[in-house]
Amino acid sequence: MSPAYILKRFLLIGYTLFVVSLIVFAITQILPADAAVMMLGENATPDALAALIKAAPLRLDAPMPIARAISTAGGIVSDEVDAGFMLKRLPGVFAAGEMLDWEAPTGGYLLQASFATGTAAAAGIDAWLARG
């Protein structure tokens, strides 16, 4: 491949990205994107937004079968993270919740484990940042 061909391809990529960016920008300016603003108006207060969220209907018909209530297997094995849930191979990158490899029934167990590992990872991040 000649340098002229490569340059031509890069210029075409740049032109394509520019055109796509213009189209996306135009669409985001034309279409309403925030349903809460549409429902509450431009000068909505945080209290009005909270009331709107709390009033959202949530209909539960029936529980799902147990086969659907099991966390998916796979993820980062425990040997690959330290006590602060930082990846040993990527210092400064932390993992929690379902990013980790473990299986458990969903609901309270899965949520509790996700919250607990998230809290532990946050403490790990804090300790890592304090080390500087």
Backbone hydrogen bonds in HBPLUS format (Angstrom, degrees):
<---DONOR---> <-ACCEPTOR-->    atom                        ^
c    i                          cat <-CA-CA->   ^        H-A-AA   ^      H-
h    n   atom  resd res      DA  || num        DHA   H-A  angle D-A-AA Bond
n    s   type  num  typ     dist DA aas  dist angle  dist       angle   num
A0005-TYR N   A0002-SER O   3.12 MM   3  5.29 120.4  2.50 100.5 114.2     1
A0006-ILE N   A0002-SER O   3.15 MM   4  6.51 162.6  2.18 155.1 159.3     2
A0007-LEU N   A0003-PRO O   2.90 MM   4  6.07 162.8  1.93 149.1 154.1     3
A0008-LYS N   A0004-ALA O   2.91 MM   4  6.06 156.2  1.96 144.0 150.9     4
A0009-ARG N   A0005-TYR O   2.96 MM   4  6.25 152.9  2.03 148.5 155.5     5
A0010-PHE N   A0006-ILE O   2.96 MM   4  6.26 160.5  2.00 152.9 158.0     6
A0011-LEU N   A0007-LEU O   2.92 MM   4  6.16 157.5  1.97 151.1 157.4     7
A0012-LEU N   A0008-LYS O   2.97 MM   4  6.17 149.9  2.06 141.8 150.3     8
A0013-ILE N   A0009-ARG O   2.88 MM   4  6.17 152.8  1.96 148.3 155.9     9
A0014-GLY N   A0010-PHE O   2.92 MM   4  6.16 161.5  1.95 148.4 153.3    10
A0015-TYR N   A0011-LEU O   2.90 MM   4  6.11 160.9  1.94 147.6 152.7    11
A0016-THR N   A0012-LEU O   2.89 MM   4  6.05 161.7  1.92 147.8 153.0    12
A0017-LEU N   A0013-ILE O   2.89 MM   4  6.12 164.8  1.91 154.6 158.4    13
A0018-PHE N   A0014-GLY O   2.96 MM   4  6.14 155.3  2.03 146.7 153.8    14
A0019-VAL N   A0015-TYR O   2.97 MM   4  6.23 163.7  1.99 154.0 157.6    15
A0020-VAL N   A0016-THR O   2.90 MM   4  6.09 168.3  1.91 156.0 159.5    16
A0021-SER N   A0017-LEU O   2.87 MM   4  5.96 156.0  1.93 144.4 151.6    17
A0022-LEU N   A0018-PHE O   2.98 MM   4  6.26 155.0  2.04 148.0 154.4    18
A0023-ILE N   A0019-VAL O   3.00 MM   4  6.29 158.5  2.05 150.7 156.5    19
A0024-VAL N   A0020-VAL O   2.92 MM   4  6.14 168.1  1.93 156.3 159.1    20
A0025-PHE N   A0021-SER O   2.89 MM   4  6.00 162.8  1.92 149.2 154.5    21
A0026-ALA N   A0022-LEU O   2.92 MM   4  6.09 161.0  1.96 147.1 152.4    22
A0027-ILE N   A0023-ILE O   2.94 MM   4  6.18 160.2  1.98 151.9 157.3    23
A0028-THR N   A0024-VAL O   2.92 MM   4  6.15 162.1  1.96 153.1 157.8    24
A0029-GLN N   A0025-PHE O   3.04 MM   4  6.24 139.1  2.21 144.1 154.9    25
A0030-ILE N   A0026-ALA O   3.03 MM   4  6.19 142.3  2.18 145.2 155.1    26
A0031-LEU N   A0027-ILE O   2.92 MM   4  5.93 175.9  1.92 160.5 161.5    27
A0038-MET N   A0034-ASP O   3.08 MM   4  6.39 155.9  2.14 148.8 156.0    28
A0039-MET N   A0035-ALA O   2.92 MM   4  6.17 150.4  2.01 148.2 155.9    29
A0040-LEU N   A0036-ALA O   2.82 MM   4  5.88 159.2  1.86 152.5 158.4    30
A0041-GLY N   A0037-VAL O   2.71 MM   4  4.95 143.7  1.84 133.8 141.4    31
A0048-ALA N   A0045-THR O   3.11 MM   3  5.16 119.6  2.49  97.7 112.0    32
A0049-LEU N   A0045-THR O   3.06 MM   4  6.40 156.2  2.12 152.5 159.1    33
A0050-ALA N   A0046-PRO O   2.90 MM   4  6.12 159.2  1.94 147.9 153.6    34
A0051-ALA N   A0047-ASP O   2.96 MM   4  6.17 157.5  2.01 145.3 151.1    35
A0052-LEU N   A0048-ALA O   3.01 MM   4  6.22 151.5  2.09 142.7 150.4    36
A0053-ILE N   A0049-LEU O   2.97 MM   4  6.25 160.0  2.01 153.5 158.3    37
A0054-LYS N   A0050-ALA O   2.93 MM   4  6.13 164.1  1.96 153.0 157.4    38
A0055-ALA N   A0051-ALA O   3.06 MM   4  6.13 134.5  2.28 137.6 148.7    39
A0056-ALA N   A0053-ILE O   3.18 MM   3  5.40 163.7  2.21 108.5 113.4    40
A0068-ARG N   A0065-PRO O   3.00 MM   3  5.73 149.4  2.10 120.0 127.5    41
A0069-ALA N   A0066-ILE O   2.91 MM   3  4.82 148.9  2.01 100.7 110.9    42
A0106-THR N   A0069-ALA O   2.74 MM  37  5.34 167.1  1.76 160.5 157.7    43
A0071-SER N   A0104-ALA O   3.08 MM  33  5.63 168.8  2.09 153.8 157.3    44
A0076-ILE N   A0099-MET O   2.85 MM  23  6.18 168.5  1.87 148.2 150.0    45
A0101-ASP N   A0076-ILE O   2.91 MM  25  5.13 155.7  1.97 132.7 126.4    46
A0080-GLU N   A0077-VAL O   2.98 MM   3  5.68 160.8  2.02 121.1 127.2    47
A0081-VAL N   A0078-SER O   3.33 MM   3  5.62 171.1  2.33 111.2 113.9    48
A0088-LYS N   A0080-GLU O   2.84 MM   8  5.61 170.1  1.85 147.3 150.4    49
A0082-ASP N   A0086-MET O   2.90 MM   4  5.47 152.6  1.98 145.3 152.6    50
A0085-PHE N   A0082-ASP O   2.97 MM   3  5.17 158.6  2.02 117.4 118.4    51
A0095-ALA N   A0085-PHE O   2.93 MM  10  5.72 155.2  2.00 161.1 169.0    52
A0087-LEU N   A0093-VAL O   2.77 MM   6  5.76 169.2  1.79 169.3 171.4    53
A0090-LEU N   A0087-LEU O   3.23 MM   3  5.18 141.8  2.38  96.9 107.6    54
A0093-VAL N   A0090-LEU O   3.02 MM   3  5.71 148.3  2.12 150.4 150.8    55
A0099-MET N   A0096-ALA O   3.20 MM   3  5.63 159.9  2.24 130.2 132.1    56
A0100-LEU N   A0097-GLY O   3.15 MM   3  6.01 166.6  2.17 121.6 125.2    57
A0111-LEU N   A0107-GLY O   2.95 MM   4  6.01 168.0  1.97 159.2 163.0    58
A0112-GLN N   A0108-GLY O   2.84 MM   4  5.73 159.2  1.88 140.6 147.5    59
A0113-ALA N   A0109-TYR O   2.93 MM   4  6.07 162.8  1.96 148.9 153.8    60
A0114-SER N   A0110-LEU O   2.89 MM   4  6.05 155.4  1.95 147.9 155.2    61
A0115-PHE N   A0111-LEU O   2.84 MM   4  6.06 163.5  1.86 155.0 159.2    62
A0116-ALA N   A0112-GLN O   2.82 MM   4  5.93 161.5  1.85 149.0 154.9    63
A0117-THR N   A0113-ALA O   2.87 MM   4  5.96 168.2  1.88 148.6 152.0    64
A0118-GLY N   A0114-SER O   2.90 MM   4  5.89 147.3  2.01 139.3 149.3    65
A0119-THR N   A0115-PHE O   2.88 MM   4  6.07 153.9  1.95 146.3 152.8    66
A0120-ALA N   A0116-ALA O   2.91 MM   4  6.15 158.5  1.95 147.4 153.8    67
A0121-ALA N   A0117-THR O   2.79 MM   4  5.89 152.2  1.87 140.9 149.0    68
A0122-ALA N   A0118-GLY O   2.91 MM   4  6.10 150.9  1.99 141.5 149.5    69
A0123-ALA N   A0119-THR O   3.00 MM   4  6.31 153.3  2.07 144.9 151.9    70
A0124-GLY N   A0120-ALA O   2.88 MM   4  6.16 147.5  1.99 141.1 151.0    71
A0125-ILE N   A0121-ALA O   2.78 MM   4  6.09 150.9  1.86 149.5 157.2    72
A0126-ASP N   A0122-ALA O   2.92 MM   4  6.16 159.9  1.96 146.9 152.3    73
A0127-ALA N   A0123-ALA O   2.90 MM   4  6.14 159.9  1.94 147.4 152.7    74
A0128-TRP N   A0124-GLY O   2.85 MM   4  6.01 156.5  1.90 145.5 152.6    75
A0129-LEU N   A0125-ILE O   2.85 MM   4  6.07 158.7  1.90 152.7 157.9    76
A0130-ALA N   A0126-ASP O   2.95 MM   4  6.13 147.8  2.06 143.3 152.5    77
A0131-ARG N   A0127-ALA O   3.10 MM   4  6.36 139.4  2.28 142.0 151.7    78
A0132-GLY N   A0129-LEU O   3.08 MM   3  5.16 138.1  2.27  97.2 109.2    79
